[in-house]
Amino acid sequence: MDLYVYPEFEVVRNEKKCICCQACSRQCANLVHSYDEATDCMEADDSKCVNCHRCVTLCPTKALKIVKSDHTFRPNANWSQATINELYLQANSGGVLLSSMGNPQPHPSYFDRLLLNASQVTNPSIDPLREPMETKVFLGRKTPVPPLEANNTTAVPEPYNPDGTLKTEMSPQIELSMPLMFSAMSYGSISYNAHASLARAATQLGICYNTGEGGLHKDFYQYGPNTIVQVASGRFGIHADYLDAGAAVEIKMGQGAKPGIGGHLPGKKNVGQVAQTRMTPEGSDAISPAPHHDIYSIEDLRQLVYSLKEATGNRKPIIVKIAAVHNVAAIASGIARSGADIIAIDGFRGGTGAAPTRIRDNVGIPIELALACVDARLRDEGIRDDVSLVVGGSIRSSADWIKAIALGADACYIATGALMALGCHLCRSCHTALCNWGIATQRPDLVKRLNPEIGTQHLVNLVHAWQHELKEVMGGMGINSVEALRGNRLMLRAVGMTKEEMNMLGVKMAGESA
Amino acid sequence: MATIDAKGLHFSALGEQLRDLAGHKVRIYNCLGQRYIAAGIKDITLDIDGIPGNALGAYLGEGSSITVRGNAQDATGDTMNGGSIIIHGSAGDAAGYAMRGGTILIRDDVGYRCGIHMKEFGDKIPKLCVGGRAGDFLGEYQAGGVICVLGLDCGENESPVGRFAGTGQHGGRIFIRTKLLPAELPPQVSYRTATAEDKAILCPLLKAYADAFGANYETLVQDTYLLLTPNSANPYESMYVQY
């Protein structure tokens, strides 16, 4: 007999309000609700509920709510209820625990202990409602490219042509209306309608979304100028037209939710056009191995960077994305010397469509610290302007975004927040492929629940709201260009941090003067 | 036919010339280690004298064909989408990495991880044929396509492939012209002697190899082949517990 795990949530139905319309039963892909003809009552199987709020939201009489069960083990500060239940599941199955979305553990947030500056009296603030505020940024290498013939990345290139004129040719750049992008989520891990929403919103906003490693559906080539195409270890959906379609090519080396391991799209999500776009047999797992099997060093990485530059005629910036891990600064320094134009770093709270729970919850470091130490290291080595830095995992609000820019980010990636704008309720069940909101599923009846027009509008609303907030904060600081906020750590002060933490972040204690 | 003397030419300069010559027949001579030759080019006919560097024909397009009069280095045909690459010699590691379409014919040997992560969808099936021997991890993580290793210089008691052939294989087929089982075959790979039916997909590839290098097709077709296929299209599904 299996060890019994009591349901985490309970469905509470107000029988006085319930009209037995069975909307809940039709809406729930997890098959929680059912109608009992004999008693003329709705019933619920709590054990199947993932707490996604689909039924709660769509119940016409608002008769439903989901509560966390108060069923308990004997309280134990060391053995939490979750830990005990997870142990039982593993004893029953012998399986690696699999979960999705970002790390939910109560690790400390550094963003929450950083506070922003504002002007008073002596350095007047700027009114963004009246004055122009520049939020446009360009991502890519800002310094001249070292001469390739020398094949020496440390050589300082000659800034003048032989005839004495100044060299003015720039490396390719991504132009963004504001330093924000939607980060990589593959077609397969999320639905066609979710991708359509992200692509259209990115186009309307003048920013970019990212294909992830599932290839690019033929319908979305039209959004190419606002698309970043990804190349990962599975090399799914990659061909010359795909590489050429985007504003940039991203090499995925790692992901914050699962540093050091690959991914695999289960066969049940690898169906129809998903399999066709990835070019893998339908129904078979789409496996992305942990490493790229041709990359074991910075020199090897350089080879992939340059093969992509060659394949795109040197017209696209190349991004290298890594997870924030212990030696991130040294790794980033190597990447900056590999020929990459942009480094993307994903913090340990970054989301995922599926990751082993223990890795998601325990591997990696906070993005705030990774960003601060990479930015400092690249400055120390005099190569900061050879690359742009993009960070994600987890930027939850414009406040996190603004603080990340002040810590040194050229731009931020958001994904969990973007999915929430599309209706995600953070039930963290993406890996079951039964997303009731039509986002992390490929079941046609579920996918059609996400209306791309409404989805696009919600994304545009969210990002515009954040842009307004960015402008308000910048104005308050007396800054009228976001470029002047980048790496401006004097705009940050720490509360509740040790000296070592402040030192690592390069910020002063609140109350300390400049 | 355009000709390019590659002596002392940087890969970047060579790449630029080749992109301008798309749609043409081009002969490159004095080739010595230039990487990424013809990367992403959709329509070019290349004849190369010398030794091209790593990632020859990466992301190669459907209308392209490359012939090398010499050996090739690592990652030949990396993520190749179509067309053909014919090597009159040996190729290094990871030849045919993540190949999606087209044909690679290698007269002699290949290094480790040949055909790793090959794919297929519908009738688009990449094919790779090696006349000599292949190193360890042949067809690792193979998701589709056809890999064939002939071991033409192998004795009866030698396997033409190294250890761990087909590790993580979850699609495609590996044909090996041998009666011997490769060393340390992983558990997710099943094997059988190829039947006439199995060989239907192999025959055109053997014909192409024989035509390219003057081998005897009739004898090759008659020989015994070991066929490796995956036990499961979802080899790691049972590893996890969802909650």
Chai-1 contact restraints between the chains, C-beta under 6 A:
chainA,res_idxA,chainB,res_idxB,connection_type,confidence,min_distance_angstrom,max_distance_angstrom,comment,restraint_id
A,L89,B,V241,contact,1.0,0.0,6.0,A-B,restraint_1
A,L89,B,Y243,contact,1.0,0.0,6.0,A-B,restraint_2
A,S93,B,V241,contact,1.0,0.0,6.0,A-B,restraint_3
A,G95,B,Y240,contact,1.0,0.0,6.0,A-B,restraint_4
A,G95,B,V241,contact,1.0,0.0,6.0,A-B,restraint_5
A,V96,B,M239,contact,1.0,0.0,6.0,A-B,restraint_6
A,V96,B,Y240,contact,1.0,0.0,6.0,A-B,restraint_7
A,L97,B,V241,contact,1.0,0.0,6.0,A-B,restraint_8
A,L98,B,Y240,contact,1.0,0.0,6.0,A-B,restraint_9
A,L98,B,Q242,contact,1.0,0.0,6.0,A-B,restraint_10
A,L148,B,H10,contact,1.0,0.0,6.0,A-B,restraint_11
A,L148,B,S12,contact,1.0,0.0,6.0,A-B,restraint_12
A,E149,B,H10,contact,1.0,0.0,6.0,A-B,restraint_13
A,R235,B,T79,contact,1.0,0.0,6.0,A-B,restraint_14
A,R235,B,A98,contact,1.0,0.0,6.0,A-B,restraint_15
A,I238,B,T79,contact,1.0,0.0,6.0,A-B,restraint_16
A,H239,B,N81,contact,1.0,0.0,6.0,A-B,restraint_17
A,A240,B,G40,contact,1.0,0.0,6.0,A-B,restraint_18
A,A240,B,K42,contact,1.0,0.0,6.0,A-B,restraint_19
A,A240,B,Y59,contact,1.0,0.0,6.0,A-B,restraint_20
A,A240,B,G61,contact,1.0,0.0,6.0,A-B,restraint_21
A,G267,B,A233,contact,1.0,0.0,6.0,A-B,restraint_22
A,G267,B,N234,contact,1.0,0.0,6.0,A-B,restraint_23
A,Q276,B,F121,contact,1.0,0.0,6.0,A-B,restraint_24
A,M279,B,R100,contact,1.0,0.0,6.0,A-B,restraint_25
A,M279,B,K119,contact,1.0,0.0,6.0,A-B,restraint_26
A,M279,B,F121,contact,1.0,0.0,6.0,A-B,restraint_27
A,T280,B,K119,contact,1.0,0.0,6.0,A-B,restraint_28
A,T280,B,A143,contact,1.0,0.0,6.0,A-B,restraint_29
A,P281,B,G144,contact,1.0,0.0,6.0,A-B,restraint_30
A,P281,B,G171,contact,1.0,0.0,6.0,A-B,restraint_31
A,S284,B,H170,contact,1.0,0.0,6.0,A-B,restraint_32
A,S284,B,G171,contact,1.0,0.0,6.0,A-B,restraint_33
A,S284,B,A233,contact,1.0,0.0,6.0,A-B,restraint_34
A,D285,B,H170,contact,1.0,0.0,6.0,A-B,restraint_35
A,D285,B,N234,contact,1.0,0.0,6.0,A-B,restraint_36
A,I287,B,Y141,contact,1.0,0.0,6.0,A-B,restraint_37
A,P289,B,Y141,contact,1.0,0.0,6.0,A-B,restraint_38
A,H293,B,R113,contact,1.0,0.0,6.0,A-B,restraint_39
A,H293,B,I116,contact,1.0,0.0,6.0,A-B,restraint_40
A,D294,B,A75,contact,1.0,0.0,6.0,A-B,restraint_41
A,D294,B,A94,contact,1.0,0.0,6.0,A-B,restraint_42
A,D294,B,Y97,contact,1.0,0.0,6.0,A-B,restraint_43
A,Q303,B,N54,contact,1.0,0.0,6.0,A-B,restraint_44
A,S307,B,Y36,contact,1.0,0.0,6.0,A-B,restraint_45
A,S307,B,A39,contact,1.0,0.0,6.0,A-B,restraint_46
A,S307,B,A55,contact,1.0,0.0,6.0,A-B,restraint_47
A,S307,B,A58,contact,1.0,0.0,6.0,A-B,restraint_48
A,E310,B,G15,contact,1.0,0.0,6.0,A-B,restraint_49
A,E310,B,Y36,contact,1.0,0.0,6.0,A-B,restraint_50
A,E310,B,A39,contact,1.0,0.0,6.0,A-B,restraint_51
A,A311,B,A39,contact,1.0,0.0,6.0,A-B,restraint_52
A,A311,B,G40,contact,1.0,0.0,6.0,A-B,restraint_53
A,A311,B,Y59,contact,1.0,0.0,6.0,A-B,restraint_54
A,G313,B,R19,contact,1.0,0.0,6.0,A-B,restraint_55
A,H431,B,Q242,contact,1.0,0.0,6.0,A-B,restraint_56
A,T432,B,Q242,contact,1.0,0.0,6.0,A-B,restraint_57
